[in-house]
């Protein structure tokens, strides 16, 4: 899952809550596909023109097909996890991992096929947020992680949605920062390992991920305020 783009900025990171459009990171001029760019490590350059506002959705692409599968698996994950005895086990953990790592798969598919689309940039952050919320629901229901920490995570996600919406309506450009990008892995890992029964590891990852995510949120807010003050 990934830290999603905010405002007008492109952005997308690995499997993650946080969350965005990996395919929106490629330059519209089709730069050379290096290993770093293929894996999403090189995110330089503007987003492809196909992903910008006003462009056709182009739903029938290979990356979007992967995205549709990810979205369809989320209710399956919830049914399997909530039907289990204690929320742990191979089935819910594997389903959660498949949806999470699918974020990498559709980004790589977009870069290989160059089938970028506006729908992908809109659908990916929604899927990522739904996956995080679904994982929180399971961990909350079975008390796999401290509920106060899960509450902070949900509050942070809601704050990010509000901040992103505010940035879009006011023409702000909030680029994905490194704490937000790095924080995705421990947050998603905490939910995954909680479902495997590794309580201590999952708690440590949750606290690390929250610290990075909250730091990123403060940085986004400061960047937005600076841009507001600079506007005429």
N, C-alpha and C positions, 0 to 999 in steps of 0.2 A: 504494500500500500504506500501511498505517497502523500507528501504534503502538497495540497492542491494549489493551483495558481490563485493569486489574489489580485483583484483589480484588473489592470491591463497586462500584467506580467505573465510570461509563460512560466511553466514550471512543472516538474514532476520528479519524484524520487522513487526509491525502491519500495518493497512491499510494506507497506505500510500501512495508521489512522490516518497518518497524516497525509495529507494529504494531499491528482493533478494530471496533466497531459504530457506524458513522456514524449509522445509523438509531436507535441507542440514545441519541442526544444530544437528540432532540427532547423537549420537555416533554409529559407525558401529558395536559395540559390543552389541547393543540393550539393553540399560540401562532400568531400571524399569521406567514405564510410570507414573510419578507422576502428580499431578494436575498442578504444575508449569511448568513441561516439556510439558504437553499437550497444555497448553495455550501459549507456546513459551517464558515463562519468564525464564526458566532454559535452557540456551544455551551452557552448558558446554560440553566438549568432542569433539572429531574430527568429521568431516562430515562422513556420511555413505559411504561405498566404492562404492555403486551404483551411487553416484552423482559425482564421480571424473572424470577428463578428461580421455578420452579413453574408458569409459564404454559405453555399449549399451544405446540408447536413451530410450527404454522401453516406448513408447507413450501410450499404452493401459492400463492405471491405473486409479483408481478412482480420485486421486488428479489431474491428468492431464486432466481428463474429465471436472472437475471443471474449470481448467485453460483454456480449449478450450472455455467453455461457457463465461468466463470472457472476453477473447479476442474477441469473436464474438459480445458481447454486446457493445463494444466501438464504432463501427460505428453506431450502433443503437442509442446510447446516443447522438452522434454528430448530427445525422439527426433530432432527436426529439428536442434537445436543439436549434439548429440553425434554426429550422422551427418555433420556438415559437416567440411570439411577442417581448419579452424582455430578453429571456434567463433564466427567473425565472419560478418556478412552481413545482408542485409535480412530474410530469413525469421525467424531466431531473434530478432533485435532487435525486429521488429514484433510477434511473438507475445508476447514478454516485456512490451512496452509495452501491448498490448491487455489482458493479464491485470492489469497494474498499474493502468492507468487505469480498468479496470472497477470498481475500488474506489470511485472517485468516482461512476460511473454507478449502481451499486446504491444508494449513499447518497442521491443526488439522487432516484432513483425512489421510494425509501421516503418521502422528505419530501414529494414531490409527491402520491403516492397515499395516503400515511399507512398503508401496509401494513407496519407494524412487526411483527417476529416474534422469538420467542425463538431460533428456529433461525438467523436471520440474525446475531444477536450471538454465537452459538457458532461458526458456520461461517466468518465473515469473518476472524477472527484466525488460524484454522487455514490458510485459503487464503493469507493474507498471509505467514505463516511458511514455508509450503511453496514459495511463489514465491521468497522470498529464498534459501532453501536450494537450490532448483533453480538459481538464478542463480549462487550460489557454486560449486556442483558444476561447472557449465560453465566458469566462469572459472578454477577450480582445475585442472580437467582440461587445459585448453589454456594454462594459465599466462598468462592475460590480465591478471591483477592479482597483486601480491605475495602469495605464499601466507601469509606471516606475518600480514598484515593481514586476509586472509580468515579465518584461524584465530581471530584476535581477534574478528571479527564473529560467527563461529559460537559461540564461547565466550560472547559477550555474549547472543546469542539464547537459549542454553541457560540462562544465569543468569536471564534474564527469565522464562522458563517456570517455573523453580523458584521464583522470587520471587513470581510470580503465583499459583502453586499454594499457597505458604505463606500468602499474604495471604488467599486464599479460605478456607482451613481454620481460620485464626485470627481471622476476622472483621475484617480490616483493610481500610481503604479508601484505596487509592493512586490518586489522580487523575493523569491524564495531564499531564505538565509540558511547558513550552514547548521545552526542549532536545530532549526525545523527539519532540515533534510536528514540530519544524523539521528534525530530523536524518533524518527519513524520506526527504525529497526527494533530498538528496545521496547517500544510500546506494543508493537505487534507481537514481538517475541514474548512479552509478559503474558499476553492473552493466550498465545499458543501453548506455552509451557505450563500455564495454569491448568489447561485442559488435559495435559499429560500427567498431572499430579505432582509436578516439581514445584512445590509451593515456595520454597525459599528463593530459588532462582527467579521465579516469576515475579515475586515481590521486589527483589533487587532491580530487575529490569524495569519494572513499573516506575519505581522511584527515580531511576536514572532518566527514563524517557520523559517523565513528567517535568523534571528539572530542565531538560533541554527544550521541551515544548513550551513551557511557561517563559523561558528566556527568549525563545523565538517570538512569542506573542508580544512581549514587551518591545522587542526590536521592530516588529511590524507596526505597532502603535506609534512608536517614536518616529519611524520613517513617514508614516501617514501624516502626523502632526507637522513635521518639518515641511512636507510638500504643501499642506494647507496654508501654513504661514508664508510660504514663498509665492503663493498664488496672488495675482493682482486683485 
